[in-house]
Amino acid sequence: ISACLVGSEMCIRDRGQRVLVLDADLGLANLDVVLNLHPKITLHDVFTGKAALDDAVIAAPGGFDVLLAGSGMVEYSRLTPEVRNQFLNVIQALTPRYDVVLLDTGAGISDVVLFSVSLASEVLIVATPEPTSLTDAYAAIKVLAMQQKRQHVRMVINQAARPGDGRAITSQLQQVLDRFVSTESGRPMRLIHMGDIPADPSVRDAVMRRQLLLLQTPGCPAALAIAQLANKIESTLLSPAA
């Protein structure tokens, strides 16, 4: 489960939105690596009272803000009441300051991930075409329908081999949900296909260089697809009529 693709937040910011990305993978955070940042203060310091929240929010390449979490923190591997309250307080303090707050969660359906997702108004699941990834996506969607009473989730297929693959995969997954997963209303969970990100060697190159894809190679196929995704997110979720 994820609330963003790295790069889409920059496109949203370019459209005049104030954007914050919060690394909600509390125990295995790596957003700092992707963005080539070296934070002196992280969310862990805020939770432990060693630093103020304002000092932990930093500017990222691309013009948006980030709040980074610590890595290798075993105490965040499960959702204790203390972690739950601290995380909720951080979200409540930051939300009024931004037009968009993106929660970049870890993989899986741990209690930390599910609590983070429960705070989001929309959920964007990013999956790849492999059976293992799609099986995990199905499991996550099933939990969201049963535990959080979600009526729909949005989906992006990453590393798509051919145009149209993502829509076909989403349709196939929808058929499985129609048979086996119902929402609280009794209707099947609805998948909303938001777009595909094509397999593109430029992505790996950008990650290895620790640079945003849209800054390094803005004309590559994956960057163009991410820009289209950001435009769709803005038009469907962030416009005044949405």
C-alpha positions in Angstrom: 0.0 0.0 0.0 1.3 3.4 -0.8 0.0 6.9 -1.0 2.3 8.0 -3.7 4.9 7.3 -6.3 8.2 9.2 -5.8 8.0 12.0 -8.3 4.2 12.4 -8.4 4.4 14.7 -5.4 6.6 17.1 -7.4 4.1 17.2 -10.2 1.3 18.0 -7.7 3.4 20.7 -6.1 4.0 22.2 -9.6 0.2 22.7 -9.8 0.3 25.1 -6.9 -0.4 22.6 -4.1 1.5 22.6 -0.8 2.6 19.0 -0.5 4.1 17.0 2.4 5.3 13.4 2.1 5.5 11.5 5.3 7.5 8.3 5.4 5.1 6.1 7.2 7.3 3.0 7.0 8.3 3.7 10.6 10.7 0.9 11.1 12.2 0.5 7.6 12.2 4.0 6.3 14.2 4.7 3.1 12.7 7.8 1.6 15.8 9.7 2.6 17.9 7.3 0.5 15.7 7.8 -2.6 15.8 11.6 -2.2 19.5 11.8 -1.3 18.8 13.5 2.0 20.8 13.3 5.2 18.4 14.3 8.0 19.7 15.1 11.4 16.2 14.9 12.9 13.6 12.2 12.1 10.1 11.3 13.2 11.8 9.1 15.9 13.3 12.2 17.5 9.8 13.8 17.6 8.3 10.7 19.1 10.9 10.6 21.8 10.7 14.3 22.6 14.2 15.0 21.5 13.1 17.5 18.8 10.2 19.6 17.8 8.0 18.6 14.9 8.8 21.8 12.9 12.5 20.9 13.1 11.9 17.5 11.6 10.1 18.7 8.4 12.6 19.5 5.7 12.5 20.6 2.1 13.1 18.0 -0.5 14.4 18.3 -4.1 11.4 19.1 -6.3 9.9 21.8 -4.0 7.9 19.7 -1.6 8.4 19.0 2.1 9.2 15.6 3.8 9.0 14.1 7.2 11.4 11.2 7.4 11.3 8.3 9.7 14.2 6.3 11.2 15.4 3.0 9.8 16.0 -0.1 11.8 13.8 1.0 14.7 12.5 -2.3 16.1 10.2 -0.4 18.5 8.1 0.6 15.5 7.6 -2.9 14.2 4.2 -3.0 16.0 1.6 -0.5 16.8 1.7 0.2 20.6 -0.8 2.7 22.1 2.0 5.2 22.5 3.2 5.0 18.9 -0.5 5.2 17.8 -1.1 8.4 19.7 2.2 10.0 18.7 1.6 9.3 15.1 -2.0 10.6 15.2 -0.8 13.8 16.9 1.7 14.4 14.2 -0.8 13.9 11.4 -3.3 16.2 13.1 -0.7 18.9 13.6 0.6 18.8 10.0 -2.7 18.4 8.0 -3.9 22.0 8.3 -0.6 23.3 7.0 -0.7 21.5 3.6 -3.1 21.0 0.7 -1.9 17.4 0.3 -0.3 15.0 2.8 1.0 11.8 1.2 1.6 8.8 3.5 4.2 6.5 2.0 3.6 3.3 3.9 5.5 0.1 4.0 4.5 -3.1 2.2 2.2 -5.6 3.8 -0.7 -5.5 6.2 1.0 -4.9 9.6 -0.9 -3.0 12.2 1.4 0.0 11.6 0.6 0.0 7.9 -3.1 -0.4 8.4 -3.3 2.3 11.0 -1.5 4.7 8.7 -3.9 3.8 5.9 -6.9 4.3 8.2 -5.9 8.0 8.5 -6.0 8.5 4.7 -9.0 9.7 2.8 -7.8 7.8 -0.3 -5.7 4.7 -0.8 -3.4 4.1 -3.8 -2.1 0.6 -4.1 1.0 0.2 -6.3 1.6 -3.3 -7.6 3.7 -4.9 -10.2 2.5 -7.5 -12.8 4.1 -10.5 -10.9 1.7 -13.0 -9.3 3.4 -12.5 -5.9 2.7 -8.8 -5.9 -0.9 -9.2 -7.1 -1.5 -11.8 -4.4 -0.3 -9.3 -1.8 -2.4 -6.6 -3.3 -5.5 -8.8 -3.2 -4.8 -9.6 0.5 -4.4 -5.9 1.3 -7.6 -4.9 -0.5 -9.5 -7.7 1.3 -8.3 -6.4 4.7 -9.3 -2.8 3.8 -12.8 -3.9 2.8 -13.3 -6.0 5.9 -11.6 -4.0 8.6 -11.8 -0.4 7.4 -15.1 -0.7 5.5 -13.5 0.8 2.4 -15.8 0.9 -0.6 -13.0 1.5 -3.1 -9.3 1.7 -3.6 -7.2 3.1 -6.4 -4.6 1.1 -8.2 -1.5 1.7 -10.2 0.5 -1.0 -12.0 4.2 -0.3 -11.9 6.7 -1.9 -14.4 4.0 -2.6 -16.9 5.4 -4.4 -20.0 2.9 -3.1 -22.5 0.3 -0.3 -22.8 -3.0 -1.5 -21.5 -1.5 -4.2 -19.3 -2.4 -2.4 -16.1 -6.1 -1.9 -17.0 -6.4 -5.6 -17.9 -4.7 -6.7 -14.7 -7.0 -4.4 -12.6 -10.0 -5.8 -14.4 -8.9 -9.4 -13.6 -8.4 -8.5 -10.0 -11.8 -6.9 -9.9 -13.4 -10.1 -11.1 -11.8 -12.0 -8.2 -13.0 -9.3 -5.7 -16.5 -9.5 -7.2 -16.6 -13.2 -6.3 -15.0 -13.3 -2.9 -14.9 -9.8 -1.3 -17.9 -7.7 -0.3 -18.0 -4.3 1.4 -20.2 -3.3 4.3 -22.9 -2.3 1.9 -22.9 -5.8 0.4 -21.4 -4.6 -2.8 -18.0 -5.7 -4.2 -15.0 -3.6 -3.4 -14.4 -1.3 -6.4 -11.0 -0.9 -7.9 -10.2 2.3 -9.7 -7.4 2.0 -12.2 -5.4 5.3 -12.1 -2.7 4.4 -14.6 0.4 2.4 -15.5 4.1 3.1 -15.0 6.0 1.3 -17.8 9.1 -0.7 -17.2 11.9 1.8 -17.8 15.7 1.5 -17.1 15.7 5.2 -16.3 14.0 4.5 -13.0 16.8 2.2 -11.8 19.3 4.8 -12.9 17.6 7.5 -11.0 17.4 5.4 -7.8 21.1 4.5 -8.1 22.0 8.1 -8.5 19.5 9.0 -5.7 17.8 11.6 -7.8 14.2 12.2 -8.6 13.3 10.7 -11.9 11.4 13.8 -13.0 14.5 16.0 -12.4 17.0 13.6 -13.9 15.2 12.4 -17.0 11.8 14.2 -17.3 11.2 13.0 -20.8 11.6 9.2 -20.2 8.5 7.0 -20.4 8.2 6.4 -16.7 8.5 10.1 -15.9 5.8 11.0 -18.4 3.5 8.3 -17.0 4.0 9.6 -13.4 3.2 13.2 -14.6 0.0 11.8 -16.1 -0.8 10.1 -12.9 -0.3 13.3 -10.9 -2.6 15.1 -13.3 -5.3 12.4 -12.8 -4.9 12.6 -9.0 -5.3 16.3 -9.1 -8.3 16.3 -11.4 -10.2 13.5 -9.6 -9.1 14.1 -6.0 -7.8 17.6 -5.5 -10.0 19.8 -7.6 -12.7 21.9 -5.8 -15.4 19.8 -7.4 -13.9 16.5 -6.4 
